[in-house]
Amino acid sequence: MMDKQKTYVCLGTCQAVITQEQYENGLVKCGTEGCTMKGHEFVPGKKDEETGKNVADADLIGAEGEKA
């Protein structure tokens, strides 16, 4: 299992998940052809284990009782 490394996600149809290192190295926007969020910035978040969909950290506060 991975450490609690911060990840960033695309909330569009591609559902990309990138690491904080990738984000800090300049990968800050979705570039996937055909994605509904292409050109939009990735947001701090993770893939929801129950639904398999990406969720923003802001949507998780209170839901799991953890702080980003």
C-alpha positions as MATLAB code, in Angstrom:
seq = 'MMDKQKTYVCLGTCQAVITQEQYENGLVKCGTEGCTMKGHEFVPGKKDEETGKNVADADLIGAEGEKA';
ca = [
       0.000    0.000    0.000;
       1.184    3.486   -0.790;
       2.149    5.999    1.838;
      -0.176    8.937    2.419;
       1.447   10.750   -0.492;
      -0.569   13.684   -1.754;
      -2.171   13.067   -5.122;
      -3.917   15.270   -7.640;
      -6.816   14.175   -9.810;
      -8.730   15.074  -12.926;
     -12.467   15.177  -12.272;
     -13.267   14.753  -15.967;
     -13.866   11.622  -17.987;
     -10.202   10.513  -18.084;
     -10.034   10.156  -14.251;
      -6.255   10.701  -14.202;
      -4.388   10.537  -10.885;
      -0.921   12.098  -10.569;
       1.581   12.390   -7.743;
       2.598   15.556   -5.943;
       6.039   15.182   -7.535;
       4.535   15.136  -11.034;
       2.433   18.198  -10.153;
       5.444   20.077   -8.767;
       7.408   19.205  -11.914;
       4.879   21.053  -14.056;
       2.116   18.544  -14.841;
      -0.703   20.757  -13.586;
      -3.381   20.505  -16.280;
      -5.181   17.635  -17.953;
      -4.021   17.085  -21.515;
      -6.007   13.970  -22.380;
      -7.710   14.202  -25.770;
     -11.452   13.796  -25.401;
     -11.517   14.399  -21.637;
     -14.295   16.700  -20.481;
     -11.770   18.574  -18.301;
      -8.907   18.870  -20.819;
      -7.024   22.107  -20.148;
      -8.305   22.370  -16.573;
      -5.980   22.135  -13.578;
      -5.713   18.957  -11.555;
      -7.131   19.302   -8.029;
      -5.887   17.758   -4.777;
      -7.791   14.519   -4.358;
      -7.793   10.759   -4.728;
      -9.663    7.852   -6.239;
     -12.605    6.801   -4.063;
     -12.121    3.146   -3.147;
     -15.869    2.432   -3.102;
     -16.913    4.079   -6.364;
     -13.645    4.027   -8.316;
     -14.235    7.691   -9.200;
     -11.927   10.586   -8.428;
     -12.976   12.927   -5.634;
     -11.483   16.275   -4.616;
     -10.064   16.534   -1.079;
     -12.550   19.330   -0.367;
     -15.370   16.824   -0.933;
     -13.826   14.397    1.583;
     -13.539   16.671    4.612;
     -16.071   15.453    7.112;
     -16.898   12.351    5.083;
     -13.926   10.432    6.468;
     -13.015   12.713    9.328;
      -9.537   13.281    7.940;
      -7.903   16.585    7.132;
      -6.009   17.219    3.935;
];
